[in-house]
């Protein structure tokens, strides 16, 4: 999906890099931050400078790199003022040596001094050989950091620089980017709120090689889910299609047909109604507040209105079907109408090509399906599906609000703002 140029506008990120071969990925991470509108400064260990020169980062960020050789107390180029400047501190890559020093509050280089001086949550993306990352002491150090204001972006398993395949590779820059965006953008309203999103066009079987479906790409659902993730929601995406660069720790359920979507959505609704905690007597006041947050459902899936009446196993043979093949269809279940929406704020999605009657049809859907709001998307033709941009009319019982044409992630954030207001109406 397209990342909006203003997603991280006015956000200040301090990026710490240590002496790992994975430091080349940090250049891409810095670029992602900057393209999303953030202001980025870099602090380097002396070991990191053996792999990449400070000039490379300075060229990308347009800010002077802070290291052991150039700290200044005449200006703000020091480990105190720089950390006071930052909204977020990201250390990527973090070697096993750096992890050990961080866990023991050792500050014998500029990057470690910054880490010790930075009081807010820090994001760390480790990078090490498999044996080094799995060493019991390293694992103990990582656990220590998790309870000391650090958030981990897990390593991945792949071929490492040492030519062995195993765990220890630094997470991809896009994954670190999403973790950082979540740290910067989460808000109290959506944080820990249970939200369900459905997406994609359902695939209804004719036989084992043929099906009927529609042109829905699932991109709007993926964008909504990503925006909810960034806002801190406990989001579950049930879809037939997914964007490639979704945050990896989003809970996703891959379905095909409407029956599967109905089954998993029903389960999710039941869980949402019960809440995440099963022992109310042990809840803290904060936990009670979280469980009392009303769940949301965004039904962005394009569910087939009709499905094959007699789906067949195997492959229907052309010579058996003859010159004409009549496919008998039956009306499909209306998932949005059938789900128990009591206690859940529900937003439906409606695609229309009849521009003249689109708003009227969407308003009727609002009433007939007992929804809190409808997102109306007026399409020109089939080529409108699968685009990276969208324009929405957000229709509630009280008013119709236009969300201007923009990339789908920006539109998703706008939808969530409108949906948030519904809760207070």
N, C-alpha and C positions, 0 to 999 in steps of 0.2 A: 504494500500500500504506500501511497505517497505520504511523506512526513511533512506536515505544514512548516513553512519557513518561520512562522511565529510561535511554534509550539512551546519553545523554551525562551521566548522573548523576555528580556530583562532578568534572566536567571544567570547567576555567576557560579561557574564550576571550576574547582581546582582539581586538576588531574595529576596524580602522582604516578611516576613510572620508575620501575626498578630494573635491575640487571638481568633480564630474561630475553631470550631470543624472540619471545612473543611481543616484545615492545614495538615491533613493526605494526602490530594490530592497533596499537594505541594511536597511531597516526590517523587511521580510519575512524577510530572512536572520537578523536578530537574533531575531525571533519564533520561527523554526524552531529555532534553537539552544536557546532558553529552553523551548519546548514539549517538547524532547527531554531536558530536565533539566539543561542546562548553566548555569553562572553566567557572565554576559557583562558585560564592560566595554567602553566605546567611547572611542577617541581620535580627535579630529577636527582636520583642518586648518582654518585660517581660511576658506579658499575653500569648504570643505564647508558651513560655517555660513551661507553665502549662500543655499544651497538648502534646508537643513533646520536648525531650531534644536536646540541641545543638549537642550532640555527634552523634545523628542519622544523621543529615545533614552533619556533618563533615565526617562521614564514607562514605556517598554517594558522596560528592563533593571533598574530599581530601583537603579541605581548611578550615581554622579556621572560625567559625561563629563569626560575629561581633554583640555585644549586649551592653547593658548599663554597664556591669561589666568589660569589657576587652579592652576598647578603649586605643590605645597607640599612643603617639606622638613621640616616639623614633623610631618606625617602621612605616610602611604604613597602619597599622591596625587602621584606624580612618575614620570618616565620610567624610573627604575631599579627602584623597588619594584613598579611596575605590571607591568613585563615579567618580573620575577622571579616574580610571582604567576601569570602566565599559563602554561597548558599548550600553548596554540597561539595564534599571531598570524595573523590573516586580514586582508588589506587588500583591500577591495572596496567601491566601485570604486577602481582605481588609474589616475589620469590619465597621459597620456604625459609630462607634466612630472614627476610623482612617480616614474614609472619611470626617467626620466633621472637624477634625483637619487639614487634608491636605487642605481642601477648605479655611481654615482660616489661613494658613501658621503658624500653631502652631508646635513647634519643641521641645516637652518635653520628647522625648525618642530618642534612637539612630536611629531607622528606620525613624522617621519623620525628623530628622536632615539630614539624607541621602537624603530624598526626596526633602527637601528644597535646598540642595546643588547641586543636579543633574540638570543641565541646559537643557538637551535634553528631547525628548519625553519619557514619562513613560507610561507603560501599567498597568492597574489596573483591577483586577477581584474581584468585591464586593461579600460579603457573609453575609447574615443577615436574620432574621425572616421576613416573609412577611410584617407584619405591620411596622416593622422597616425600611425595604427597600422602602416601599411605603409612609412612612411618608413624608409630603410635604417638610419638612426641609431637609431630606436626599436627596430627589429628586432635590431640589434646589442646594444642595452641589455637587451632581453628575454633574449637568449642569454647575456649576462653574468650575469644574475640566476639563470638556470637552473643555472649551475655555482657559484653562491654561496649555496646553502642556501635557494633559493626554489622552490616548486612552482607551476606555472602552471595556471590554469583558463582554457582557451582562450576567446577572444571568439567571438561568433556573427554570422552574416550576417542582417540584417533591416533594416527601415526605421529609420534613426537619427533623433535629435532634430533634425538639420539638414535633414531631409526627403529625404535621399538614401538609397538602399538599398545596403548593402555591409557588409563585415566591420568589426568594431570595437565592436559592442554587447556590454556585459558579459554574462557567462553568467547563466542564470536562477538565482535563489536556491537552488532545490532541488539544482542541480548543484554549487554551491559548498558547500552543506551536506554532500553525500555525500563530496566531496573532504576536507572537514574531518573528518568522521566516520572516514574511512579513516586519516587522519593520527593520530587519537586512539586508535583501537581495534585497529589491526593488531598481531598477535602473532608471535612467532618461529616457532611451529609451522606456521601457515598461510601466512606471508609467502613469496611467490614459489612456493608449491607449486602444481603444475598440478592443476586440479580440473575435472571435467566434470559438468554438471547437465542432465538432460532434463526437459521439462515439457509440460503441455497434453495434450489428447486428440487422437489422430491422426485425420485426416480421410481416409476411404477412399472413392474415387470409385465411384459407380454409373454416372453419365454426366456430361456436362460441366456439368450444373446441379444434380445430386443427389448426396448422399453419406451414408454412415453415420458416426457419431462417438459421443461420450459427453459427459457434463456437466462433465468436468474443466476447470477455469478456468486452470490454469497458475500460480495465485497462490503456491502453496507453493514451486514451483520458482523463481519470481522472488524470493521472500523469501530462499530459501537462497542464491541467487546474490548478492543484495545483502549478506547477512551475510558471505559469503566475500570479497566485494570489500572490505568494511570491515576484514576481518581481514588483507587484503593478499595474498590468493590470486590466482594467475593463472587466472581462471575463465572457462569457456566455456559459455554457455547455449544449448542446442539445444532449441527449443520451437516449438509451434504457436501459443502465445499468450504475451503479455508484459504486465507491469504498465506503466502509463503513466509512472510516475516512477522508472524504473530509472536508475541512473547511466549517462550517455551513453557513457563509455569502457569499459563492459563489452563483451566480445566476444560477440555474439549471432548465432545462425544460425536463420533463420526457415524451418521446414519445414512440410509438410502431412501427408503420409502416412507409414506405417511404413517403407516402402522408403527414403525420403529420410532419415528419422531414423537408420536403420541405416547408411546410407552415410556420413553426416557423423559419426556417433558412432564408427564404425570408423576413419575418418581421424583423429579426435581421439585415440583410444586409441593408434594407431600413433605419433602425434607425442608423446604423453605418455610412451610407453615409450622413445622415442629421446632425449627431453629437448630443451631449447631450444638447446643449444650443439652445433655440429657439429665443432669442432676441440678434442678433449680435451687435446692437448699444450699448448694455449695457455690452459688454464683456470687461474685463481687458486684458492687453497684455498677461498675463500668460494664461488666458482662451482661447485666440485666438491661442496661441501656442499649447495648449492641443487639441483643436478641429481640428487643422491642422494635427495632427498625423494620418498617414494613417492606416486604420484598417487592421487587419489580420484575415484570415480564415484558420484554420487547419481542414481539412476534414478527420478525422480518423475513421469515421463510415464505417462499412461494409454493404453497401446497397445492398439488393437482386437484382440480375440481372434480375430475372424473378419472377413474382407473379401469384397467381391463377387467371385465367381468369374470373371465375364465383364464387366469394366468397359467401357462403351461410349463411343465418341467421338460428339460431338454430343448432341442431346437426344432421349430416347426419347419418342415421341408417344403420347398417351393413347389415340387411336383405333386405334393399332397394337397396344397392349398388351391392349385389351379390358377386360372388367369385373373381371378378376382379374389380379394381377401377382405372380408368384412370383419372388422374388429368391433366386438360388442363391449360397450363401456357402461359402467354404473356410477352413480353419484358417490363421491368420496365423503368420508367423515369430515366434518368441519371442526378441526382441532381447536381453533380459537373459541368457538362457541361451546365446545364440549368440556374444556378444561374448567376445573373449579377455581374461579378467579376471586372468590371471597377472601378479603384480607390482603390481596395483591394488587398493586397499581399496575395496570395493563395498558400497554401502548401497542396498537396494531399498525400494520403497514399496508398501504393500498396503492397499487400501480394502475393508472388509468391512461387510456389513449383518447378518450372523449373529453377534450378540454372544456367543452361547454358545460357538461354535467358532472365533471370530476368532483368538485367540492360538495355538490348535493349528494352524490353517491357515497362519498367518504363520511359525510354527516349521518347518513342513514346507517352506515356500518357502525358508527360510534354508538348509536342507540340500539340497533338490533343485536349486537354482540356484547353489549354492556361493557364498553371500554372506557377508560379514562381519557384516552387521546388516540388520534389516528395521524400517522405521518403519510401524507399524500404525495405521491411522485407521479407527475404527469409526463408520460413518455411520448416521444415523437414516433418511433417505430422500434423494431427489434434491435436496431443498432444501438439503442440507448442502453441496453443491458451490457454489463461488464465494463462500463467506463470507470475511470478513477475519480469522477466528479459527480455531484448530485445537487438537486435543488428540491427543497421540501416545504410543503405547507403543513404546519403543525396545528392540528384541529382538535380543540377540546370543547367541552360543553359551553364554555363562556366566550371563547374567541378563536379567531383564526390568525396565526402568526406566520409570516414568511421567513424562511431560512434561506438566505441568498445562495446562489450557485458557487460552489467551492469544492475543494478536494473532500473526499468522503470522511476523512478523519476529522477535519474541521467541522463538517456538517454534523458528525456524531457528537462532538462536544456541545454544539448548539442545541441539538435534540435533548441532551442530558440536562442542560440548563433549563429548558422549557419543562421537561419532565419533573425536575426538582420542584418547580413552582406549583405543580399540581398537588403535591403533598400538603401544601399549606393553604390551598383553596377550600 
